Amino acid sequence: MAGLLIDAQKCIGCGRCAKACANGGVRIEGEKRDRRAVATGDCVYCGACVDACPVGAIRIDRGEAAGAADLASFHGIWVFCQTDRAGELVPVAFELLGRARELAAVRGCEVVAVLGEGADPPAGNAAQLIAAGADRVLACRDDRLAENDSECYARLICDLARGRKPEIILYGATNFGRELAPGVAVRLQTGLTADCTVLAMDEQTGLLHQTRPAFGGNLMATIMCPSHRPQMATVRPGVFKAPEPDAMRTGEVEEVALAADARPRVRVVEHAKPSDEPSIRDAERLVVVGRGIGGKKNLKLVRRFAEAIGAEIGCTRPVVEAGWLEYRHQVGQTGVSVAPKLLVSLGVSGAIQHLAGIGGAECVVAVNEDPDAPILSAANYAVVGDCIEFMNAYLR
């Protein structure tokens, strides 16, 4: 039976269920006294029709919906480890391995790194992944993987996952990770939570608690995938701290193959030259400004202050929208997640989506005139005062 079950004997054909459904998952068939509700293939099992039915003729069997997997047969935490055009591992791969190692300690399972490379990759990538926390590296070396092509990588991951049944797969929320992960989720018929800022493991059930900002960043939602495996999430670079590499760790490197019929759908004609500007994501010291600095005219003072402490400059979304700074400076859920050793926040109120982007900072110094500003509660050192006076006092 389908997951959405309608009792034809109880149904009175009133149509309330069809009106309540926003996805076309229920329709009314028949004429007059023979009118009855019928489930369609568009049901997403939200339960709106169940609540709307006045006679209790509709119910959802979530165990049957979408064919729930045998959860006990899934084990291990996988991390997709992306490489750049030069074949070097991107930093978020190490950040995710560090968090995966902590989750695996709770669950008592293996951490597996999935590594795709061209036929002639740089030496040492697999060893770096083991030093960062992987127990096993599934390495595939194939010219079709030299470019970050989602078709080939999705085929590789899905073929491996169907045979080996990982409990969790984590991806970096890079441009490529955001393209790849949804395709894998569709093929494996499972869920995906995007842009997570917190990952936690339930030791007893094996459920991954995936927390991310929701409703425009006004609240934090914790999402779980109770009926399907693998559980999958993307995490922004900079959210978790990369572990210190341990050269004494040992692990296994297993060579795996990409299916012979896997073919990329996109042909790369040319690579655009990357910007020479330093990324605030990699800054060890960062000065982040909000509208509380008073205006664009005060950015000259901010630059002097940032130069004095050896910092890059970031900003909040309203500063970008006002045209004071470019988008590449934006810090937060809709900008860049950062993890500097020192972050000085000037005139920033601290909206939840901004706080989600600075969660990896080791030390936060916040200056704000409003004693109730959320940023002050999130800071290691809080200064209630005018940020212009604060900078001038430092520069004297």
N, C-alpha and C positions, 0 to 999 in steps of 0.2 A: 504494500500500500504506500501511497505518497505520504509525505510528512503532514500535509494539510488534509484533514479528514472531515468530511461533511456527511452527516446522517440524513439521508434523503427522507426517512420517515418523520423526522422531527421538523425538517425545513419547511417553512411556510411561504417561501418565495417573496419575502417582503422587500428584498433588495438592499437592506441596510448594510450588509457586509460588502457588497460591491461598491457602494458609495464611500465606505470607510477606507477601502483599499486604494492606496496611491500608486500601486504598481501594476494594476490589472491582474492581480493574482486570483481574483474571483469574478465570475460573470453569472448572470441569470439567464437560464434557458427555459423554453417552454412558454405556453400561453395560459393565461388566467389561472385556474386552479392547479394546473400542472407545472406552474413556474417553480423552478428549483435552482439553488446555488450550485455551481460547478467550479472546482479548482482548475486553474490553468497552470502552464509551465512557468509563469512569471512570478509565482509566489516567492517571497523572501522570508517568510515565516516570522513576520514582525508581530503578529497577534492582534492587529487592529480589527480584523473581521471577527475574531473570537469575542472581543469586548463588545462589538456592535450587535451581535446576534441576540435577539430578545428571548429565544427559546432554547439556547444552549445546544444548537445543532452542529456547531463547528468546534473542533479541537485540533491541536498540533501535537504530533508525536515527534519530538525533536530527536529521538534516537533513530527514527527511520528517515527523517529529513536529510536529503542529500547523501544518504548512505554513510552513516558515521563509521569511522575507522575502528579497527581493533587497537585501542590505544596502548595496550600493554606490550605490543610488539615493536613500539618505537623507542629508540634509545639514542642518547648522545646529543651534543650541541655542536652544530656546524657554524662556521663563520666563512662567508664568501670574502676572499682576500683579493681585492682589486689591484691591478698594476697600472702604471701610467704608460705613456707612449714609449718611454725608454725601457720598459720592462721592470721598473722599480716598484716595490710595494708602496701603496699610498698610506699615509699615516693612520687613517681611520681603521685600517686592518689590524694594527697593533692595539688600538684603543678597544676594539670589539673583542679581541682575544683576551685582553685583560679582564673585561667584564664577564666573558664566557667562562673564564677560569674560576671566577668567584661563584657564578651560578652553578657550575659543575660540582664545586665543592659541597654545595647544599644538596644537590640532587644525587651526587655520587656517580657521576657518569663521565664519559670521555669527551674531550674537546677535539674537534676535527676541523682543520683548515682546508678549504677548497681553493686550489690555486690553478688558474689557467694561464698559460704562457705561450709565446711564440716558439717555434722549433729551436731557436738559438737564444735562450734567455740569459740574462745576467746570472752569474754564479751566486749561490748563497741565499736565495730567497726562501727556500724550504727550511734551511737551518735557522734563519731569522725568525720564522714563524714558530718553530719548536722552542726557541729561546724565549719567545714572548708568551708561551703558554699552551701551544698545541701539543696534543699527545700523538696525533697522526696528521700527516699532510697528504691529501689526495691531489697529486700533481698531474696535470695534463699538458703536455708540450705538443703544440700543433700550430702550423702556420695560420690556420683559420681563427686562432685565438690571439693572434698578434695585435689585432684591433679589438677594441671593446665593442663587439657586436652582440646585441642582446639575443638574437636568434640562436647563434651558436652556443653562447654561454647558458642560455635557458635550457637548451637541449642537453648540454653536459650535466647541469645540476639536476634536472628532472630525471634523467636516466640513472644517475647515481642515487638519488633520493628514493626512487621507486624500488630499487634493489636493496638498499641498506637501511631505509626507514629511520632517518634522524627525527628526534623529538622536537628540535628547534633549529631554525636557520636564521642567522642574523646577517644583515647587509649594511654597509655604510650608505647614508643618504646623500651620496654624491649624485651628480647628474646621471651617471651611468647606473648607479645602484637604484635610483628611483625609476629608471626605465626597465631594468632587469627584474626586480622583485615582483612587480604586479604580474608580469608574464609567467613567472614561475608559479605564483599563487593560483592563477587561472588553470594552468596545466595540471597542477597537483590537487585542484579542487579543495583549497584550504583558504584560511584567512590571512590578512596582512595588516599590520598596524604601522602607519608611516610616521616618521619624525618623532620617535620616542625620546623622552628625556630621562626616564627611569625604567629600569628592568629589574624585576624581583621574581624569585622562584618560590613556589609553594612546595615544600619538601615532600608532603604526603601525596598530593594529587599530581604533581608535575606540571601544574598550570603556570605558565609564564604571565606574570602581571605586567602589562605593557602600558605605561603611563605617558600621555601626551597632552599638550594644550588642546582645548576644544572650544567651540563657539567663539571663534575669533581671538582665542587666547584668554578669555575671561574666566575660565575654570580649567582644572586638570581632570582628565578622564582616564580611568584605568580600564583597559580592555583585555579580555581573555578569550581564548578560542577553545571551549570545552569539548567539542565534539569531533574535531578534525585535527590531523597532523600532516606535516609538521606545523608547529606554531612559528610564525614568521614576523619579523619586525625590521624596519630600517631605523638607523640611529644617525643623527647628524654628526659630522666630524667635530671634535672638540668637546662633546658632551662628557665622555669618559676619559680618564687619564690613562695614557699608555703605560704599561708596566715596565720596570727596569728589566732589560734582557738578562737572562740567566744562561750563560754559555755552558753551564754544567748540566742543564736539562737534556734529557734524551727523549727521543720519539721516533716514530716510524714514518718513512716517506714511501708512499705507495704510488706507483705509476698507473694511471688510468687512461683510457682512450676515449676520444670523441667519436660518436657514431659516423660511419663512413658517408652516410647520406645527408649529414648536417651541412647546410649551406647558408652563408650570410645573405640577407635580403638587400643590404645596402653596400654599395661600392664607394669607398672613400676616394675622392678625387684630389682633395687638398686639405691640409691642416692650416687653420688660421694661426698666426703668430701670437703666442700668449703675451699678456701685458707684462711689462717690466716692473710695474708697481708692486711693492711688497704687499703680501696679503696680511690683513689684521688677524687672520686665523692663526698665524704662526708667531705672532708677537709675544715676547716674554713680558713686556710692559705695555699697558694700554690705557689711554685716557679716553673715556667715553662721555660725550656731552649730550645733554638734552635741551629742550627749549628753555630751561631755567638759566642758561647762560645769557639770556636777554636778547640776542640778535646775532645776525651774521657778522656784524662789525667786531664782535668779541672773539671771533675765531683766530684773529691775529695773536691775541693774548694766549689763547688755548695752545696755539702752535709753539709759542715761546715756552710755555710751561711744559708741554710734552717733550720738546727738545732738551729742556733742562734736566728732565728725569730719564731721558733716553727711551721715550715711549712713542708708539704709533697712536693715531687718532681714530676712534670709532664714534658712533653716534646712534641715536634712537630713530625709529621710523618717522616721527613727526619732523625731525630735523631734515631728513632726506626729502620728505614731501614739501617742506617749505623752500627747498632749493638751496639750503645752506651748504650741504655736502652731498657727494655722489653716493649712489646706492652701495658701491663696494665698501663703504665705511659702516654700513648698517649692521648693528649687533642685535640679535634676538631671534625669535622663532621664524620670522619672515626675512631675516638677513643671514648673518653668520654666527654660529656658535663658537665661542672663544674659551680658551683655557690658559690665560697668562699667569705668570707668577704674581704679578701685581696689576690690579685694575683700579684706577681712580675714576670714580663716577661723579660728574659735575652737573648739577641741575637736572638730574634724571629722577623722575617720580618712582619708576620701578613697576611698570605694568607686568603682569604675569608672563606674557610672551617674551618680554625683555629679560626677566629674571631667568627664564628657561635657557636663554642663550648665554648667560654668564655663569652657569652653575659649575663649570669646570675651573673657575678662577681660584687660585690658592689663597690670595689675600685681596679683599675688596675694601677700599676706602671710599666712603660716600659722603658727598657734601650737598646739603639741600636745606633750604630755608624752612620747609614744612616739616615739623617734628613727627608728623604722622605719615610721611612718605614711606611706602613699602620698601624702597631701596635701603632705608636706614636699618630696618630689621634684618635685611639679608646681608648687611655689611659686617666685616670684622671690626672696622673702626668707623664710627659715624660722627659726622660733624654737622651740627645744626647751625647754619649760617649762610652768608652770601658767597657763592662760588667765585665771583670776580674778586672779592676781597681776599678769599683764600689763596687764589693764584698770585695776586699781587704781593701778599705777605710772604709767600715762598720765594718769589723772584727778587725781593729786596736784598 
